[in-house]
Each structure stands twice: as C-alpha cells, then as structure tokens.
Amino acid sequence: MSIITKERVREHLEAWLNAELAVTTGQSYSIGSRQLTRANISEIRKQIDYWENRLKALELQDQGKKTSKRRIVGIIPRDF
C-alpha cells in the first residue's frame, strides 16, 4: 500500500494548478524598490504532469489494474 493517498495527490495537484494560474497572471512585478519573480512555468507544468500521472496510477491501482504496460511471458521449449 502506498503511503501517499489519492487525497494527498489531489491536494498537491491542486496546489500546482493554483501556482500555474498565479504565474500566468504575472511572471514578475515590482512595488517600489522590491521585486517578486514567480517560479518557472515549465517546472510547474512538469509537476502538474507528475501529479496527474501519480493520480492516474493510484486510480488504476484501486480498480485492480496494473500501472505498468510491461508484460512477462514465460516460454517453455518442448521437443515433441
């Protein structure tokens, strides 16, 4: 069982989506002599992809499906 629950993953995904929204409204701004620069949008999008994939994997796990597309096939050679 995974330590990270679907609820926790959803919280992280929501936080990164909010961060993306904040960055799109303004990458940086200044007030007087102070300046604020927000995070890199490409890094935020990577994190959104990561958490979306993590959520999908947990949902597939709950449905009893495998998260990996790899398949192991055993072959037994026989001489007839």
C-alpha positions as CSV (number, residue, x, y, z in Angstrom):
1,M,0.0,0.0,0.0
2,S,1.3,3.4,-0.9
3,I,1.9,6.0,1.8
4,I,0.7,8.7,-0.4
5,T,-3.1,8.7,-0.7
6,K,-5.3,9.9,-3.6
7,E,-6.5,12.7,-1.4
8,R,-2.9,13.9,-0.8
9,V,-2.1,13.6,-4.5
10,R,-5.1,15.7,-5.3
11,E,-4.0,18.3,-2.8
12,H,-0.6,18.5,-4.5
13,L,-2.1,18.6,-8.0
14,E,-4.5,21.4,-6.9
15,A,-1.6,23.4,-5.4
16,W,0.4,23.2,-8.6
17,L,-2.6,24.1,-10.7
18,N,-3.1,27.2,-8.5
19,A,0.6,28.0,-8.9
20,E,0.3,27.8,-12.7
21,L,-2.7,30.2,-12.5
22,A,-0.7,32.6,-10.4
23,V,2.2,32.6,-12.8
24,T,0.0,33.2,-15.8
25,T,-1.4,36.4,-14.2
26,G,2.1,37.9,-14.0
27,Q,5.6,36.4,-14.0
28,S,7.1,39.2,-12.0
29,Y,6.2,42.6,-10.6
30,S,7.7,45.4,-8.6
31,I,6.5,47.5,-5.7
32,G,8.8,50.4,-5.0
33,S,12.3,49.0,-4.7
34,R,11.1,45.5,-4.1
35,Q,10.7,42.9,-6.9
36,L,9.0,39.5,-6.9
37,T,9.6,36.9,-9.5
38,R,7.4,33.8,-9.6
39,A,8.5,30.2,-10.4
40,N,9.4,28.9,-13.8
41,I,6.2,27.9,-15.7
42,S,7.9,24.9,-17.4
43,E,8.8,23.4,-14.0
44,I,5.3,24.0,-12.7
45,R,3.9,22.1,-15.8
46,K,6.3,19.2,-15.2
47,Q,5.0,19.0,-11.6
48,I,1.4,19.0,-12.8
49,D,2.2,16.2,-15.3
50,Y,3.9,14.3,-12.5
51,W,0.9,14.6,-10.0
52,E,-1.6,13.8,-12.8
53,N,0.2,10.6,-13.6
54,R,0.5,9.7,-10.0
55,L,-3.2,10.2,-9.5
56,K,-4.0,8.0,-12.6
57,A,-1.7,5.3,-11.3
58,L,-3.5,5.3,-7.9
59,E,-6.9,5.2,-9.6
60,L,-5.8,2.2,-11.8
61,Q,-4.4,0.5,-8.7
62,D,-7.8,0.9,-7.0
63,Q,-9.5,-0.6,-10.0
64,G,-7.2,-3.6,-9.8
65,K,-5.4,-2.8,-13.0
66,K,-1.7,-2.8,-13.3
67,T,0.1,0.5,-13.6
68,S,2.8,-0.9,-15.8
69,K,2.4,-1.8,-19.5
70,R,5.2,-4.4,-19.3
71,R,4.3,-8.0,-19.6
72,I,6.4,-11.0,-18.7
73,V,5.8,-14.0,-20.9
74,G,7.3,-17.4,-20.0
75,I,8.1,-19.8,-22.8
76,I,8.8,-23.5,-22.1
77,P,10.6,-25.2,-25.1
78,R,9.4,-28.7,-25.7
79,D,10.5,-31.3,-28.1
80,F,7.6,-33.4,-29.5
